[in-house]
């Protein structure tokens, strides 16, 4: 998944020390934990880098956290090789045009409700919830229900 605009509402507060402050939704985090406990791996591919993203990924036990990525599709391809899965076995949730390259090459492409229009058009599913407001949990619940896990 992307981070800014997906796990967060897309707003970034720049701090005096050069870092950033972000706000994450607790239900998205709980969904990620549930997803992982069902045997799935999760990760973030972000065009930005921040200690908040690194910390959140670590807190949730995410397998893959790639930051400051200029070519998201290349990063995704590296991850699926490492995970020994095909792109068709993966889902990705994004919000903006930088996510479309992955969405066009994945089994299940998801856009958050407030995503850019082009991103929504590239998606197989558009959430009812906005990024940073439970959209990730909604997508996870959908996948887990389709797999008869919940």
C-alpha positions in Angstrom: 0.0 0.0 0.0 0.9 3.6 -0.3 1.2 5.6 2.9 0.3 9.3 2.4 -3.3 9.6 1.4 -4.0 5.9 2.2 -2.8 5.1 5.7 -3.1 8.9 6.4 -5.5 11.5 5.2 -2.6 12.9 3.1 -1.8 15.9 5.3 1.8 16.3 6.4 3.0 18.5 9.2 6.6 19.5 8.6 8.5 19.7 11.9 11.4 22.1 12.8 13.9 19.2 13.0 13.2 18.2 9.4 10.9 15.3 10.1 7.2 15.0 9.5 4.1 14.3 11.6 1.4 12.1 10.3 -1.8 10.7 11.8 -2.8 7.1 11.3 -6.2 5.5 11.9 -6.3 2.8 14.6 -8.8 0.6 12.7 -6.5 0.5 9.7 -3.8 -0.7 12.0 -6.0 -3.3 13.6 -7.0 -4.5 10.1 -3.4 -4.9 9.1 -2.7 -7.0 12.2 -5.8 -9.2 11.4 -4.6 -9.5 7.8 -1.1 -10.6 8.9 -2.5 -13.0 11.5 -4.4 -14.7 8.6 -1.1 -15.4 7.0 -0.7 -12.5 4.6 2.2 -10.2 4.4 1.9 -6.4 4.2 4.0 -3.5 3.2 4.3 0.2 2.3 5.7 1.7 -0.9 6.0 5.4 -0.4 7.5 8.2 -2.5 8.3 10.1 0.7 10.5 9.2 3.6 9.7 9.8 7.3 10.4 8.3 10.6 6.6 8.2 11.3 6.1 5.8 8.3 9.0 3.7 9.4 7.7 3.6 13.0 4.2 2.7 12.0 5.3 -0.1 9.7 7.5 -1.5 12.5 4.7 -1.2 15.1 2.4 -3.1 12.9 4.9 -5.8 12.0 4.8 -5.0 8.3 7.2 -7.2 6.2 8.1 -4.5 3.6 8.6 -0.8 4.1 10.1 1.0 1.1 10.4 4.8 1.4 11.7 7.6 -0.9 10.8 5.4 -3.8 11.0 7.1 -7.2 9.8 4.1 -9.2 7.0 2.3 -7.3 6.5 -0.4 -9.9 10.2 -1.4 -9.7 10.0 -1.5 -5.9 6.8 -3.6 -6.2 8.6 -6.0 -8.5 11.5 -6.4 -6.1 9.1 -7.1 -3.3 7.2 -9.8 -5.1 10.4 -11.6 -6.0 11.5 -11.4 -2.4 8.0 -12.7 -1.3 8.0 -15.4 -4.0 4.5 -14.5 -5.2 3.1 -13.3 -8.5 1.6 -9.9 -9.0 -1.8 -11.6 -9.6 -1.7 -12.8 -6.0 -1.3 -9.3 -4.6 -3.5 -6.4 -3.8 -2.5 -2.7 -3.6 -4.3 0.3 -2.3 -3.4 3.8 -3.6 -4.7 7.3 -3.9 -2.7 9.2 -6.6 -1.2 8.9 -10.0 2.1 7.6 -8.6 0.2 4.4 -7.6 -1.3 3.7 -11.0 1.8 1.9 -12.4 1.4 -0.8 -9.7 -2.4 -0.8 -9.9 -2.2 -1.7 -13.6 0.0 -4.6 -12.9 -1.6 -6.3 -9.9 -4.3 -8.8 -9.1 -6.5 -6.5 -7.1 -6.1 -2.7 -7.4 -7.9 -0.6 -4.8 -8.3 3.2 -4.6 -9.5 5.1 -1.6 -12.7 7.1 -1.9 -10.9 10.5 -2.1 -8.3 9.3 -4.6 -7.4 11.2 -7.8 -9.9 10.4 -10.5 -7.3 8.7 -12.7 -6.4 6.4 -9.8 -10.0 5.5 -9.2 -10.3 4.6 -12.9 -7.3 2.3 -12.6 -8.9 0.5 -9.6 -10.9 -2.7 -9.5 -12.5 -1.5 -6.3 -12.9 2.0 -4.8 -13.5 2.2 -1.0 -16.4 4.0 0.5 -14.0 5.5 3.1 -11.4 8.1 2.5 -7.7 7.6 3.0 -6.6 7.8 6.7 -10.3 7.3 7.7 -10.5 3.5 7.6 -10.2 2.8 3.9 -7.4 0.2 4.5 -9.5 -1.6 7.1 -12.5 -1.6 4.6 -10.3 -3.2 1.9 -8.8 -5.8 4.3 -12.3 -6.8 5.5 -13.4 -7.2 1.9 -10.4 -9.4 1.1 -10.8 -11.5 4.3 -14.5 -12.0 3.7 -13.9 -13.1 0.1 -11.4 -15.6 1.5 -14.0 -16.8 4.1 -11.6 -15.8 6.8 -14.0 -13.5 8.6 
